[in-house]
């Protein structure tokens, strides 16, 4: 395990590492970043009664998963992960079941398709936007306008995707587990790395090891805050001024508020001092 204050040991450390003068920011599903700033945003998203929009996004995710892999979560990992997110968001059981049935065709529903938009935010920050839409001719121009309105630009397919790697990502609050015990469990279950950010332990693994790692923590009754397979940036772009940081956060907020956007990933790195001045 890499110790706090070090940098550059492996790419996961560079992205997620915590040091005393910086906080690394990763923006993922439902603003599920793992910095002080992103933690505030995550709580705000829940407390601001955005639950209806959140449920709608997760329902789409469930529909797509059921459509491609069937309605049995025991045989469809993508569906199982989507249901886990629905339960974490307190989505009613009947709403989950309806979404599954719409996906399998048992109930009528819109025909959604998955699209990944790639582009650049202020200061050259790489941004990936996962969308589910029933009308790409509507969604594409809207995503382009969001980029441009906030000082960025929509790029071509593949322009930033190579900067990200798919990883399993699980966080555990530091008051919910003993560090040495958690490290032993994590490494035995296939984790690549574990970091202590000061607020949470961040565990990363290859996607193939995610289910095993998640199950190992559940068996030990270790409570997790975030558990998902995400696109993790390989390197970070440091943001050195408040105005640029505000523009980036505004861009992320705009994507979060768009009904068709499911996940947003970016590789910005905001120093703790600037985060404090923003929040």
Buried (B, 14 or more C-beta within 10 A) or exposed (E): BBEEEEEEEEBBBBBBBBBEEBBBBBBBBBBBBBBBBBBBBBEEBBEEEBBEBBBBBBBBBBBBBBBEBBBEBEEBBBBBBBBBBBEBBEBEEEBBBBBBBBBBEEEEBEEBEEBBBBBBBBBEBBBBBBBBBEEEEEBBEBBBEBBEEBBBEBBEEEBBBEBBBEBBBBBBEBEBBEEEEBBEBBBEBBBBBBBBBEBBBBBBBBEEBBBBBBEBBEEEEBEBBBBBBBBBBBEBBEBEEBEBBBBBBBBBBBBBEBEBBBBBBBBBBBBBEBBEEEE
